[in-house]
Amino acid sequence: MISFAVSEKALDSFKNEWGLEEGQYVRIYAKYAGGGSDAFTVGINASATPIDPAWVQSIGGFHFFVEKTDVWILQDELLQIDCNENGIFSSKIS
C-alpha cells in the first residue's frame, strides 16, 4: 500500500517555482543515488506522462503517480513531499 502526503508549501512551489499547471502529472519514482546499504531514493519528475501506473492520486490540482516498476520503493511507506528554503524534498516514513 502506498501512503502519500504533499504539503501546501510544496504545492505552492510546484505552481510558482516549477511552473506546473493544474491537471499536470507528477511522477514519483525510484532513483539510483549511489552505493551503500540504501542505494536508492525517491525522485520527482514533473514532465512525465503515465505509461503503466500502479497508483494515481490527485492532490492540489496535480496528479501524482507511481509506475508499476517503481512501486517497491514506496511499499508500506508513507511518502511526504514538502518544501523549504532549498526547494522541494521528499522523505519516507516507515
N, CA, C and O atoms as a GROMACS GRO file, in nm:
protein
  376
    1MET      N    1   0.084  -0.118   0.000
    1MET     CA    2   0.000   0.000   0.000
    1MET      C    3   0.089   0.125   0.000
    1MET      O    4   0.191   0.130   0.069
    2ILE      N    5   0.049   0.224  -0.077
    2ILE     CA    6   0.123   0.349  -0.085
    2ILE      C    7   0.046   0.457  -0.009
    2ILE      O    8  -0.073   0.478  -0.035
    3SER      N    9   0.112   0.524   0.083
    3SER     CA   10   0.055   0.637   0.155
    3SER      C   11   0.135   0.760   0.117
    3SER      O   12   0.258   0.754   0.104
    4PHE      N   13   0.067   0.872   0.100
    4PHE     CA   14   0.128   0.986   0.036
    4PHE      C   15   0.070   1.115   0.091
    4PHE      O   16  -0.051   1.126   0.111
    5ALA      N   17   0.157   1.214   0.117
    5ALA     CA   18   0.111   1.345   0.163
    5ALA      C   19   0.196   1.453   0.097
    5ALA      O   20   0.318   1.438   0.084
    6VAL      N   21   0.132   1.563   0.056
    6VAL     CA   22   0.202   1.676  -0.005
    6VAL      C   23   0.162   1.801   0.073
    6VAL      O   24   0.043   1.830   0.090
    7SER      N   25   0.261   1.875   0.120
    7SER     CA   26   0.232   1.995   0.198
    7SER      C   27   0.184   2.109   0.107
    7SER      O   28   0.207   2.107  -0.014
    8GLU      N   29   0.119   2.206   0.168
    8GLU     CA   30   0.075   2.325   0.093
    8GLU      C   31   0.196   2.401   0.037
    8GLU      O   32   0.190   2.455  -0.073
    9LYS      N   33   0.305   2.406   0.114
    9LYS     CA   34   0.427   2.472   0.066
    9LYS      C   35   0.480   2.405  -0.061
    9LYS      O   36   0.521   2.474  -0.154
   10ALA      N   37   0.477   2.273  -0.064
   10ALA     CA   38   0.524   2.200  -0.183
   10ALA      C   39   0.430   2.226  -0.301
   10ALA      O   40   0.477   2.246  -0.413
   11LEU      N   41   0.300   2.226  -0.277
   11LEU     CA   42   0.204   2.254  -0.384
   11LEU      C   43   0.227   2.394  -0.440
   11LEU      O   44   0.224   2.414  -0.562
   12ASP      N   45   0.250   2.492  -0.353
   12ASP     CA   46   0.279   2.629  -0.397
   12ASP      C   47   0.407   2.632  -0.480
   12ASP      O   48   0.414   2.703  -0.581
   13SER      N   49   0.509   2.557  -0.439
   13SER     CA   50   0.634   2.554  -0.513
   13SER      C   51   0.616   2.489  -0.649
   13SER      O   52   0.673   2.536  -0.748
   14PHE      N   53   0.538   2.382  -0.657
   14PHE     CA   54   0.509   2.320  -0.787
   14PHE      C   55   0.447   2.422  -0.882
   14PHE      O   56   0.481   2.427  -1.000
   15LYS      N   57   0.355   2.503  -0.830
   15LYS     CA   58   0.287   2.604  -0.912
   15LYS      C   59   0.378   2.721  -0.946
   15LYS      O   60   0.393   2.756  -1.063
   16ASN      N   61   0.438   2.781  -0.845
   16ASN     CA   62   0.508   2.908  -0.862
   16ASN      C   63   0.654   2.896  -0.904
   16ASN      O   64   0.703   2.980  -0.978
   17GLU      N   65   0.724   2.793  -0.857
   17GLU     CA   66   0.866   2.780  -0.891
   17GLU      C   67   0.891   2.680  -1.003
   17GLU      O   68   0.979   2.701  -1.086
   18TRP      N   69   0.814   2.572  -1.005
   18TRP     CA   70   0.831   2.472  -1.110
   18TRP      C   71   0.746   2.507  -1.233
   18TRP      O   72   0.768   2.453  -1.341
   19GLY      N   73   0.650   2.596  -1.216
   19GLY     CA   74   0.566   2.639  -1.328
   19GLY      C   75   0.464   2.536  -1.374
   19GLY      O   76   0.421   2.538  -1.490
   20LEU      N   77   0.424   2.446  -1.284
   20LEU     CA   78   0.326   2.345  -1.322
   20LEU      C   79   0.186   2.405  -1.328
   20LEU      O   80   0.153   2.498  -1.255
   21GLU      N   81   0.106   2.348  -1.417
   21GLU     CA   82  -0.032   2.392  -1.432
   21GLU      C   83  -0.125   2.286  -1.376
   21GLU      O   84  -0.091   2.167  -1.371
   22GLU      N   85  -0.242   2.329  -1.333
   22GLU     CA   86  -0.341   2.236  -1.280
   22GLU      C   87  -0.368   2.125  -1.381
   22GLU      O   88  -0.380   2.151  -1.501
   23GLY      N   89  -0.378   2.003  -1.331
   23GLY     CA   90  -0.404   1.888  -1.416
   23GLY      C   91  -0.278   1.818  -1.464
   23GLY      O   92  -0.286   1.712  -1.526
   24GLN      N   93  -0.162   1.875  -1.436
   24GLN     CA   94  -0.036   1.816  -1.480
   24GLN      C   95   0.000   1.695  -1.394
   24GLN      O   96  -0.033   1.690  -1.276
   25TYR      N   97   0.067   1.599  -1.456
   25TYR     CA   98   0.112   1.478  -1.386
   25TYR      C   99   0.250   1.499  -1.325
   25TYR      O  100   0.336   1.566  -1.382
   26VAL      N  101   0.269   1.439  -1.207
   26VAL     CA  102   0.398   1.442  -1.138
   26VAL      C  103   0.433   1.297  -1.105
   26VAL      O  104   0.361   1.230  -1.031
   27ARG      N  105   0.544   1.250  -1.160
   27ARG     CA  106   0.585   1.111  -1.137
   27ARG      C  107   0.674   1.100  -1.014
   27ARG      O  108   0.766   1.180  -0.994
   28ILE      N  109   0.645   1.001  -0.931
   28ILE     CA  110   0.727   0.965  -0.816
   28ILE      C  111   0.794   0.833  -0.854
   28ILE      O  112   0.725   0.737  -0.890
   29TYR      N  113   0.927   0.826  -0.847
   29TYR     CA  114   0.997   0.708  -0.898
   29TYR      C  115   1.120   0.673  -0.814
   29TYR      O  116   1.168   0.754  -0.735
   30ALA      N  117   1.168   0.550  -0.834
   30ALA     CA  118   1.290   0.504  -0.768
   30ALA      C  119   1.409   0.559  -0.846
   30ALA      O  120   1.418   0.543  -0.968
   31LYS      N  121   1.499   0.623  -0.773
   31LYS     CA  122   1.615   0.689  -0.835
   31LYS      C  123   1.743   0.635  -0.771
   31LYS      O  124   1.755   0.634  -0.649
   32TYR      N  125   1.837   0.591  -0.855
   32TYR     CA  126   1.965   0.542  -0.804
   32TYR      C  127   2.045   0.658  -0.748
   32TYR      O  128   2.068   0.758  -0.817
   33ALA      N  129   2.086   0.647  -0.623
   33ALA     CA  130   2.156   0.757  -0.555
   33ALA      C  131   2.301   0.724  -0.524
   33ALA      O  132   2.375   0.812  -0.480
   34GLY      N  133   2.343   0.601  -0.545
   34GLY     CA  134   2.481   0.564  -0.516
   34GLY      C  135   2.487   0.437  -0.435
   34GLY      O  136   2.384   0.379  -0.400
   35GLY      N  137   2.607   0.392  -0.404
   35GLY     CA  138   2.627   0.268  -0.332
   35GLY      C  139   2.584   0.278  -0.187
   35GLY      O  140   2.526   0.378  -0.144
   36GLY      N  141   2.614   0.174  -0.115
   36GLY     CA  142   2.580   0.171   0.027
   36GLY      C  143   2.460   0.082   0.054
   36GLY      O  144   2.411   0.012  -0.034
   37SER      N  145   2.415   0.086   0.177
   37SER     CA  146   2.305  -0.002   0.217
   37SER      C  147   2.171   0.042   0.160
   37SER      O  148   2.081  -0.040   0.143
   38ASP      N  149   2.156   0.170   0.129
   38ASP     CA  150   2.032   0.220   0.070
   38ASP      C  151   2.068   0.299  -0.055
   38ASP      O  152   2.077   0.422  -0.053
   39ALA      N  153   2.089   0.227  -0.164
   39ALA     CA  154   2.140   0.287  -0.288
   39ALA      C  155   2.033   0.363  -0.367
   39ALA      O  156   2.066   0.428  -0.467
   40PHE      N  157   1.908   0.356  -0.326
   40PHE     CA  158   1.800   0.422  -0.400
   40PHE      C  159   1.731   0.526  -0.313
   40PHE      O  160   1.725   0.514  -0.191
   41THR      N  161   1.678   0.627  -0.379
   41THR     CA  162   1.600   0.730  -0.314
   41THR      C  163   1.477   0.756  -0.400
   41THR      O  164   1.460   0.694  -0.506
   42VAL      N  165   1.392   0.846  -0.358
   42VAL     CA  166   1.271   0.880  -0.432
   42VAL      C  167   1.298   1.004  -0.517
   42VAL      O  168   1.348   1.104  -0.467
   43GLY      N  169   1.266   0.995  -0.646
   43GLY     CA  170   1.280   1.108  -0.736
   43GLY      C  171   1.144   1.165  -0.772
   43GLY      O  172   1.042   1.097  -0.757
   44ILE      N  173   1.143   1.289  -0.819
   44ILE     CA  174   1.020   1.357  -0.860
   44ILE      C  175   1.041   1.413  -1.000
   44ILE      O  176   1.137   1.487  -1.023
   45ASN      N  177   0.953   1.378  -1.092
   45ASN     CA  178   0.964   1.422  -1.231
   45ASN      C  179   0.832   1.488  -1.271
   45ASN      O  180   0.727   1.423  -1.271
   46ALA      N  181   0.838   1.616  -1.304
   46ALA     CA  182   0.715   1.689  -1.338
   46ALA      C  183   0.691   1.698  -1.487
   46ALA      O  184   0.604   1.773  -1.530
   47SER      N  185   0.767   1.623  -1.568
   47SER     CA  186   0.745   1.628  -1.713
   47SER      C  187   0.720   1.488  -1.768
   47SER      O  188   0.755   1.458  -1.882
   48ALA      N  189   0.658   1.403  -1.687
   48ALA     CA  190   0.633   1.265  -1.727
   48ALA      C  191   0.483   1.242  -1.748
   48ALA      O  192   0.399   1.310  -1.689
   49THR      N  193   0.454   1.147  -1.833
   49THR     CA  194   0.316   1.105  -1.858
   49THR      C  195   0.304   0.959  -1.817
   49THR      O  196   0.393   0.879  -1.850
   50PRO      N  197   0.199   0.921  -1.746
   50PRO     CA  198   0.184   0.781  -1.704
   50PRO      C  199   0.182   0.686  -1.824
   50PRO      O  200   0.118   0.713  -1.926
   51ILE      N  201   0.254   0.574  -1.808
   51ILE     CA  202   0.254   0.469  -1.910
   51ILE      C  203   0.182   0.346  -1.857
   51ILE      O  204   0.091   0.294  -1.922
   52ASP      N  205   0.222   0.301  -1.739
   52ASP     CA  206   0.162   0.184  -1.676
   52ASP      C  207   0.154   0.209  -1.525
   52ASP      O  208   0.222   0.142  -1.447
   53PRO      N  209   0.070   0.305  -1.485
   53PRO     CA  210   0.069   0.344  -1.343
   53PRO      C  211   0.005   0.239  -1.253
   53PRO      O  212  -0.095   0.176  -1.288
   54ALA      N  213   0.066   0.223  -1.137
   54ALA     CA  214   0.009   0.136  -1.034
   54ALA      C  215  -0.077   0.217  -0.940
   54ALA      O  216  -0.166   0.164  -0.872
   55TRP      N  217  -0.051   0.348  -0.936
   55TRP     CA  218  -0.118   0.433  -0.839
   55TRP      C  219  -0.122   0.576  -0.892
   55TRP      O  220  -0.021   0.626  -0.941
   56VAL      N  221  -0.236   0.641  -0.881
   56VAL     CA  222  -0.251   0.782  -0.918
   56VAL      C  223  -0.338   0.848  -0.810
   56VAL      O  224  -0.441   0.794  -0.771
   57GLN      N  225  -0.294   0.965  -0.763
   57GLN     CA  226  -0.373   1.039  -0.664
   57GLN      C  227  -0.369   1.187  -0.700
   57GLN      O  228  -0.262   1.243  -0.723
   58SER      N  229  -0.485   1.249  -0.703
   58SER     CA  230  -0.493   1.393  -0.729
   58SER      C  231  -0.485   1.469  -0.598
   58SER      O  232  -0.561   1.445  -0.504
   59ILE      N  233  -0.389   1.562  -0.592
   59ILE     CA  234  -0.368   1.644  -0.473
   59ILE      C  235  -0.341   1.786  -0.521
   59ILE      O  236  -0.250   1.809  -0.600
   60GLY      N  237  -0.419   1.882  -0.474
   60GLY     CA  238  -0.395   2.022  -0.504
   60GLY      C  239  -0.399   2.056  -0.652
   60GLY      O  240  -0.335   2.151  -0.696
   61GLY      N  241  -0.474   1.978  -0.729
   61GLY     CA  242  -0.486   2.005  -0.872
   61GLY      C  243  -0.386   1.932  -0.960
   61GLY      O  244  -0.394   1.939  -1.082
   62PHE      N  245  -0.289   1.860  -0.898
   62PHE     CA  246  -0.190   1.782  -0.972
   62PHE      C  247  -0.220   1.634  -0.955
   62PHE      O  248  -0.280   1.592  -0.856
   63HIS      N  249  -0.176   1.554  -1.052
   63HIS     CA  250  -0.197   1.410  -1.049
   63HIS      C  251  -0.062   1.342  -1.023
   63HIS      O  252   0.020   1.330  -1.113
   64PHE      N  253  -0.041   1.299  -0.900
   64PHE     CA  254   0.081   1.230  -0.863
   64PHE      C  255   0.064   1.082  -0.896
   64PHE      O  256  -0.042   1.025  -0.872
   65PHE      N  257   0.169   1.021  -0.954
   65PHE     CA  258   0.157   0.880  -0.991
   65PHE      C  259   0.288   0.806  -0.971
   65PHE      O  260   0.397   0.864  -0.966
   66VAL      N  261   0.273   0.673  -0.958
   66VAL     CA  262   0.385   0.581  -0.946
   66VAL      C  263   0.363   0.470  -1.049
   66VAL      O  264   0.257   0.408  -1.052
   67GLU      N  265   0.463   0.446  -1.132
   67GLU     CA  266   0.455   0.338  -1.229
   67GLU      C  267   0.470   0.204  -1.157
   67GLU      O  268   0.527   0.197  -1.049
   68LYS      N  269   0.418   0.098  -1.217
   68LYS     CA  270   0.425  -0.035  -1.157
   68LYS      C  271   0.568  -0.077  -1.128
   68LYS      O  272   0.594  -0.148  -1.031
   69THR      N  273   0.663  -0.034  -1.212
   69THR     CA  274   0.803  -0.072  -1.193
   69THR      C  275   0.868  -0.004  -1.072
   69THR      O  276   0.975  -0.046  -1.028
   70ASP      N  277   0.804   0.100  -1.019
   70ASP     CA  278   0.862   0.176  -0.908
   70ASP      C  279   0.788   0.158  -0.775
   70ASP      O  280   0.826   0.220  -0.675
   71VAL      N  281   0.685   0.078  -0.772
   71VAL     CA  282   0.605   0.062  -0.650
   71VAL      C  283   0.689   0.014  -0.533
   71VAL      O  284   0.664   0.054  -0.419
   72TRP      N  285   0.787  -0.069  -0.557
   72TRP     CA  286   0.868  -0.128  -0.450
   72TRP      C  287   0.935  -0.022  -0.361
   72TRP      O  288   0.955  -0.046  -0.242
   73ILE      N  289   0.969   0.094  -0.416
   73ILE     CA  290   1.039   0.196  -0.338
   73ILE      C  291   0.948   0.258  -0.231
   73ILE      O  292   0.996   0.314  -0.132
   74LEU      N  293   0.816   0.249  -0.252
   74LEU     CA  294   0.721   0.311  -0.159
   74LEU      C  295   0.634   0.210  -0.085
   74LEU      O  296   0.548   0.249  -0.006
   75GLN      N  297   0.655   0.081  -0.110
   75GLN     CA  298   0.571  -0.021  -0.050
   75GLN      C  299   0.573  -0.010   0.102
   75GLN      O  300   0.680  -0.012   0.163
   76ASP      N  301   0.457   0.001   0.162
   76ASP     CA  302   0.440   0.007   0.307
   76ASP      C  303   0.513   0.124   0.372
   76ASP      O  304   0.557   0.115   0.487
   77GLU      N  305   0.526   0.234   0.299
   77GLU     CA  306   0.591   0.355   0.350
   77GLU      C  307   0.494   0.472   0.335
   77GLU      O  308   0.404   0.469   0.251
   78LEU      N  309   0.513   0.573   0.417
   78LEU     CA  310   0.443   0.699   0.398
   78LEU      C  311   0.543   0.793   0.332
   78LEU      O  312   0.650   0.817   0.387
   79LEU      N  313   0.508   0.846   0.216
   79LEU     CA  314   0.594   0.943   0.149
   79LEU      C  315   0.538   1.082   0.175
   79LEU      O  316   0.421   1.109   0.149
   80GLN      N  317   0.624   1.169   0.226
   80GLN     CA  318   0.586   1.307   0.249
   80GLN      C  319   0.668   1.396   0.157
   80GLN      O  320   0.791   1.387   0.153
   81ILE      N  321   0.599   1.483   0.083
   81ILE     CA  322   0.667   1.580  -0.002
   81ILE      C  323   0.643   1.716   0.060
   81ILE      O  324   0.529   1.754   0.088
   82ASP      N  325   0.752   1.790   0.081
   82ASP     CA  326   0.744   1.919   0.147
   82ASP      C  327   0.839   2.015   0.077
   82ASP      O  328   0.903   1.979  -0.023
   83CYS      N  329   0.848   2.136   0.128
   83CYS     CA  330   0.932   2.238   0.067
   83CYS      C  331   0.992   2.324   0.177
   83CYS      O  332   0.926   2.357   0.275
   84ASN      N  333   1.120   2.360   0.158
   84ASN     CA  334   1.185   2.455   0.249
   84ASN      C  335   1.264   2.554   0.164
   84ASN      O  336   1.243   2.562   0.043
   85GLU      N  337   1.354   2.630   0.225
   85GLU     CA  338   1.429   2.732   0.150
   85GLU      C  339   1.518   2.672   0.040
   85GLU      O  340   1.560   2.744  -0.051
   86ASN      N  341   1.546   2.542   0.049
   86ASN     CA  342   1.628   2.475  -0.053
   86ASN      C  343   1.545   2.415  -0.166
   86ASN      O  344   1.601   2.367  -0.265
   87GLY      N  345   1.413   2.416  -0.153
   87GLY     CA  346   1.327   2.361  -0.256
   87GLY      C  347   1.247   2.242  -0.208
   87GLY      O  348   1.237   2.216  -0.088
   88ILE      N  349   1.190   2.170  -0.303
   88ILE     CA  350   1.105   2.054  -0.274
   88ILE      C  351   1.192   1.936  -0.235
   88ILE      O  352   1.298   1.912  -0.294
   89PHE      N  353   1.147   1.862  -0.134
   89PHE     CA  354   1.217   1.740  -0.092
   89PHE      C  355   1.114   1.636  -0.050
   89PHE      O  356   0.999   1.669  -0.021
   90SER      N  357   1.156   1.512  -0.048
   90SER     CA  358   1.067   1.404  -0.004
   90SER      C  359   1.134   1.326   0.108
   90SER      O  360   1.257   1.322   0.119
   91SER      N  361   1.052   1.263   0.190
   91SER     CA  362   1.104   1.177   0.295
   91SER      C  363   1.007   1.059   0.312
   91SER      O  364   0.885   1.074   0.307
   92LYS      N  365   1.066   0.940   0.332
   92LYS     CA  366   0.987   0.821   0.356
   92LYS      C  367   0.983   0.794   0.504
   92LYS      O  368   1.084   0.806   0.574
   93ILE      N  369   0.866   0.756   0.552
   93ILE     CA  370   0.847   0.722   0.694
   93ILE      C  371   0.790   0.581   0.700
   93ILE      O  372   0.684   0.554   0.644
   94SER      N  373   0.860   0.492   0.767
   94SER     CA  374   0.815   0.352   0.777
   94SER      C  375   0.708   0.338   0.879
   94SER      O  376   0.657   0.228   0.902
   0.00000   0.00000   0.00000
